Amino acid sequence: MVHDYWVFKVKDEVGGIYGRRGYIIFEHRIKEQFWGIKERDENGRAQPNLDLLKKDDYVVFYLVGKSAGRFVGTCRLDSGYEQLTEEQRMKIFHGEYLDYDRGVFLRDVDKWAKSLPVESLRGKESFVAAGGKLGAYFQGSIKKLKSGEAYHIILREHELVG
């Protein structure tokens, strides 16, 4: 079976009623083992690639920061993109954590004790060339990586900072 590799992005809630920090949202979602994903972004555009998310795919979590982002962990998907049942929704859905009732289930979550700054990827193969904008590369709440090699570069860089 062919696996895909993804970046799931989380950021601070800005302008909302709860004002949750991105890292708190991340911790909540991995504890619940469900990553809620909106079908449309803030501008009303459909989220691309939702139908490509499948069980056993690999994910790296990316926390958006004010000045720069950082990678904070990994997991495997335990489902494709799906709607929660009413019973699941009662257990998992928490609006104050920006949860959504559609998304993917997670397994084998590894929350890193030491995060990896996105700048560590500058100039690396499969990523942005020197001088390019890394933040633009990771646009959207989910991003399909071009290859497994890109995912493994992130893991190797994380081992170097660990």
Secondary structure, DSSP 8 states (H G I E B T S, - for coil): ----EEEEEE----SSSS---HHHHHHHHHHHTEEE--SB-TTS-B-TTGGG--TT-EEEEEE--SS--EEEEEEEESS-SEE--HHHHHHH--GGGT--SEEEEEEEEEEEEEEEEGGGGTT-TTS--TTS-HHHHT-SSEEE-S-HHHHHHHHHHHHHH-
